[in-house]
Amino acid sequence: MKYNFHPAALTEYSEAVQFYAENEIETAQNFINAVEDAIFRIIESPKRYPVTDEDIRRCLVHKFPYGILYTIEDEYILIVAVMHCSRKPKYWQDRI
């Protein structure tokens, strides 16, 4: 199954990578790997992760305080947010 990022989710992801890269490039690469792993786990089994709000599901990113929020569309997965878990919980709702 394919996946797409909501434009705001892609911006969040890029900003998080930039934040980690400013501190240590190895940490940034580890973050990228962890997010990609989470996305592959979602693609492998989209219904595996719990519904958190309406049809939005959340997959936690290993070793980092982030969650991937997504919906299952007919032909692809839509990543709605790459959310820091300490952030205001429902800030992304205007994206759906």
Secondary structure, 3 states (H helix, E strand, C coil): CEEEECHHHHHHHHHHHHHHHHHCHHHHHHHHHHHHHHHHHHHHCHHHCCEEECCEEEEECCCCCEEEEEEECCCEEEEEEEEECCCCCCCCHHHC
